[in-house]
Amino acid sequence: MAEILVQDIVKPENLVYEKAKVLTNNVMHYCPGCTHGVIHKLIAEVIDEMGIQEDTIGVSPVGCSVLAYNYLDIDWLQAAHGRAPALATAAKRLNPEKHIFTYQGDGDLASIGTAEIMHACNRGENIVVIFVNNAIYGMTGGQMAPTTLIGQKTATTPYGRSVELNGHPLRITELIAQLPGTSYVTRQSAQTPAAVRKAKKAIRKAFENAAARKGTSFVEVVGTCNSGWKLSPVKSNQWMEENMFPFYPLGDLKDE
């Protein structure tokens, strides 16, 4: 009997899904249920579909986002904490034909990097910003972030965030949408197949807008941090839908 190989059974015309070539074969280190892996996949698929792998440069700062260079086979620049927009500005101005994007968490972008992101967006730099908001400092121990919700427990707010002590959560994406240099500002999620499709469409549009020199495109993805939240992956998604989405509503905030 002749040996039957996999390629004899799985024909290209019958493929339902194929791993993006931009994704490496490295095993992801993220906690089970973490949203970062899904977002990595979407960025890889968009880069693949646009055929821009050789012309894309990612900029990662400090936090869980820093290890993205292990999983996306593109050129990367490493920025100091919060300084990814400044480095991306330089990279884009020196290489205007390249596709430049930053990949930042909420502790990085909305805290130590607030000045950098606000001024880069106000200038209208032709870059893409991928902003992952899980309302906590994930990598460094689960401390309160600027986006932590009122009453949410973290390592530094064990009794819940208090307005009197800690101030209000920061809706930085709403602030970004008011700046004249931004052309596309949206908030998405990735906890269901439908949400994943919408998030991918938003990321693709952001890359296309930046390539067309329309200004800064800003994509927030509301995600989970089940290890920081001390919840299972399933319960983390439920908590996100019940608590995060009312305060951080999904959808386009600006589309010019």
C-alpha positions in Angstrom: 0.0 0.0 0.0 1.3 3.4 -1.0 2.1 5.8 1.9 -0.4 8.6 2.2 1.1 11.9 3.3 -0.7 14.8 5.0 -0.3 17.0 1.9 -2.1 14.3 -0.1 -5.1 14.8 2.1 -5.1 18.5 3.0 -5.2 20.4 -0.3 -4.6 24.2 -0.4 -8.1 24.8 -1.7 -9.5 23.0 1.3 -7.6 24.9 4.0 -9.8 26.7 6.5 -7.0 28.4 8.4 -3.2 28.7 8.0 -0.8 30.2 10.4 0.5 33.6 9.4 4.0 33.5 8.0 4.9 36.5 10.2 4.3 34.4 13.3 7.4 32.5 14.5 7.2 29.0 15.8 8.3 30.0 19.3 5.9 28.9 22.1 4.3 31.9 23.6 5.1 32.6 27.3 1.8 34.4 28.0 -0.5 33.1 30.7 -3.4 30.9 29.5 -6.2 33.2 28.5 -4.1 36.3 28.0 -5.3 38.5 25.1 -1.7 39.3 23.9 -1.4 36.1 21.9 -4.6 36.8 20.0 -3.6 40.4 19.2 -0.2 39.1 18.0 -1.9 36.8 15.6 -4.1 39.6 14.2 -1.2 41.9 13.6 0.7 39.0 11.9 -2.2 38.2 9.7 -2.6 41.9 8.7 1.1 42.2 7.9 0.9 39.0 5.9 -2.2 40.0 3.9 -0.8 43.5 3.1 2.5 41.9 2.0 4.6 44.3 4.1 6.7 42.0 6.3 10.0 43.3 5.0 8.9 46.9 5.4 7.4 46.8 8.9 9.1 47.9 12.1 7.5 47.3 15.5 8.5 49.3 18.6 8.0 47.7 22.0 8.6 49.3 25.4 8.5 47.7 28.8 5.9 45.3 30.1 4.4 42.1 28.7 4.4 43.8 25.3 8.2 43.8 25.3 8.5 40.1 24.3 6.4 40.6 21.1 9.7 40.4 19.2 9.9 36.7 20.0 6.7 36.0 18.1 6.5 38.4 15.1 9.2 37.9 12.5 9.7 41.6 11.6 12.3 44.2 12.5 11.9 45.6 16.0 13.1 48.5 18.0 13.3 48.5 21.8 12.2 51.6 23.6 12.6 52.7 27.2 9.5 52.6 29.4 6.8 54.7 27.8 9.0 56.1 25.1 7.8 53.9 22.2 5.9 56.8 20.4 9.1 58.9 20.4 11.2 56.1 18.9 8.4 55.4 16.4 8.4 59.0 15.4 12.1 58.9 14.7 11.9 55.6 12.8 9.0 56.9 10.6 10.7 60.2 9.8 13.9 58.5 8.9 12.2 55.8 7.0 9.0 57.3 5.6 8.3 54.3 3.3 8.2 51.9 6.2 5.2 50.8 8.2 5.9 51.7 11.9 3.7 50.6 14.8 4.0 50.6 18.6 2.7 47.8 20.8 2.0 49.1 24.3 0.2 48.2 27.5 -1.9 50.5 29.6 0.8 50.8 32.4 3.3 51.8 29.8 1.2 54.1 27.5 -1.2 55.6 29.9 1.2 56.2 32.8 4.9 56.8 32.3 4.4 57.3 28.6 1.4 59.7 28.7 3.4 62.7 27.5 5.0 60.8 24.6 1.7 59.3 23.3 -0.2 62.6 23.6 2.4 64.7 21.7 3.0 62.1 19.0 -0.8 61.9 18.4 -1.1 65.6 18.5 1.6 66.0 15.9 -0.2 63.5 13.7 2.8 61.1 13.2 2.0 58.6 10.5 2.3 55.6 12.8 0.0 52.9 14.2 -0.4 52.5 17.9 -1.7 49.2 19.3 -2.8 49.8 22.9 -3.6 46.8 25.1 -5.7 47.8 28.1 -6.1 45.1 30.8 -6.5 47.6 33.6 -3.4 46.4 35.5 0.4 46.2 35.5 0.6 42.6 34.3 4.4 41.9 34.1 5.6 43.7 37.2 3.4 42.2 39.9 -0.2 43.3 39.3 -0.1 46.8 40.6 -2.8 49.4 39.9 -2.6 51.1 36.5 -4.1 54.4 35.4 -6.9 52.3 33.8 -7.7 50.3 36.9 -11.4 50.5 37.6 -13.0 52.0 40.8 -13.2 49.2 43.4 -10.8 46.9 41.4 -8.4 45.0 43.6 -4.7 45.0 42.7 -1.4 44.4 44.5 -1.3 48.1 45.4 -5.1 48.5 46.0 -5.9 45.3 48.0 -9.2 46.8 49.1 -10.1 48.2 45.7 -9.2 51.4 43.9 -10.5 54.4 45.7 -11.3 57.8 44.1 -10.2 59.7 47.2 -6.9 57.9 47.4 -6.1 56.9 43.9 -8.1 59.2 41.6 -10.3 58.3 38.7 -9.5 55.7 36.0 -8.0 57.3 32.9 -10.0 57.0 29.6 -6.9 57.9 27.6 -8.4 56.8 24.3 -11.1 59.4 24.6 -8.4 62.0 25.1 -6.5 60.8 22.1 -9.6 61.0 19.9 -9.8 64.8 20.6 -6.4 65.5 19.2 -6.2 66.9 15.7 -3.4 64.7 14.6 -5.3 61.4 14.9 -7.3 60.1 12.0 -8.6 56.8 13.3 -9.2 56.0 17.0 -11.1 52.9 18.0 -11.6 50.5 20.9 -12.0 46.8 20.3 -11.8 43.5 22.1 -10.8 39.9 21.3 -12.8 37.6 23.6 -15.1 36.1 20.9 -14.8 35.2 17.2 -16.9 38.1 16.3 -14.8 40.5 18.4 -11.6 39.1 16.9 -12.9 39.8 13.4 -13.7 43.4 14.3 -10.4 43.9 15.9 -8.5 42.6 12.9 -10.5 44.9 10.6 -9.6 47.8 12.8 -5.9 46.9 12.8 -5.9 46.6 9.0 -7.6 50.0 8.7 -5.1 51.6 11.0 -2.1 50.3 9.0 -3.8 51.4 5.7 -4.5 54.9 7.1 -0.9 55.3 8.4 0.4 54.2 5.0 -1.8 56.8 3.3 -0.2 59.5 5.6 -3.6 60.4 7.2 -2.0 60.9 10.7 -1.9 58.7 13.7 -4.1 55.6 14.0 -4.8 54.4 17.5 -6.3 51.0 18.2 -7.1 50.1 21.8 -7.9 46.5 22.6 -9.5 45.9 25.9 -8.0 42.6 27.2 -7.7 40.4 30.2 -5.0 39.6 32.7 -6.3 36.5 34.4 -3.1 36.1 36.5 -3.3 39.7 37.7 -7.0 39.6 38.2 -6.8 36.2 40.0 -9.5 34.7 37.8 -9.7 31.8 35.4 -9.6 32.7 31.6 -13.3 32.1 31.3 -14.2 34.2 34.4 -11.8 36.9 33.2 -13.7 37.3 30.0 -17.0 37.5 31.9 -15.5 40.0 34.3 -14.2 42.1 31.4 -17.6 42.1 29.7 -19.5 43.0 32.9 -17.0 45.6 34.3 -14.6 46.8 31.6 -17.0 47.3 28.7 -19.4 49.7 30.5 -16.5 52.0 31.4 -14.5 51.4 28.2 -17.3 51.0 25.6 -16.3 49.4 22.3 -16.4 51.0 18.9 -14.9 53.7 16.8 -14.3 57.0 18.6 -13.0 58.8 15.5 -12.8 58.0 11.8 -11.7 60.6 9.4 
